[in-house]
């Protein structure tokens, strides 16, 4: 019984650990495009990291791009 509880705790800790670069989506998985989606673009997204990176998509992204992970900044 004790090892089961310990295993669950360890599993939960692994899930809340920050994602590293290898856990990011590929541009294809994110359906990234170099053009905006209407008025929405990476430059307006909370996940965009200036000058050309994203918290959840691998590789370089354009501030004028867009993907399905888009989250509008408040």
N, C-alpha and C positions, 0 to 999 in steps of 0.2 A: 504494500500500500504506500509506503513511504517513497519508494523509488518512482512510482507513478506520479505522485504530487511533485517531486523534484523535477521530473521530466516535463511536466506541464509548465512549471515555472520557467525552466530553461527555454522552452519553446516560445513562451510569451515574450521573454526578454529578447530573443532573436527577432521577433516580428517588429518590435518597436525600435530596434537599432536603426540609425540613419542609413539610407541607401548610399552605396558607393557607385562609382562610375560604371562598374560592370552590371549593376542592377537597373540601369537606365534603359528605356525603350530605344530601339533603333529608330532612325528617321522613318523607315518603312512601317514599323509597328505603330508609330504615332500618326501615320498618314501626313507627315510633314510636307508642306509645300512652301516654295520661296515667295509666294505672293500672298497678300492678306485675304481673309475671308470676309468680303464686304468691308466694313469699317473696323473689323477685329484683326489685330496683328500681334505678334510676339512682344513687341515693344509695349503693349498695353496689358500684358499678362503678368500675373503674380509669380509665375515660374521662371520668367526671363531673367537672366543674369548678365548684365552689361559687361563687356561690349557685345558678345556674340555667343552666349551659352545658355543652357536651360537646365533646370534642376531635375528634370525627368526624361529628357531626350539626349541621346549621345551625340557628340560631335558639335560642330559649329552650326548655329542657327542665325538667321537674319532677323533684325528687329522688324522687318517688313514681312516676315513669314507667318505661318499659322499651322497649328496641328490640332488633333482632336482632344488633347489634354488642356487646351486653352482655358484659363481662369481669369476673368476680368478683374483687374485691380479696382479696389474701392475708391 
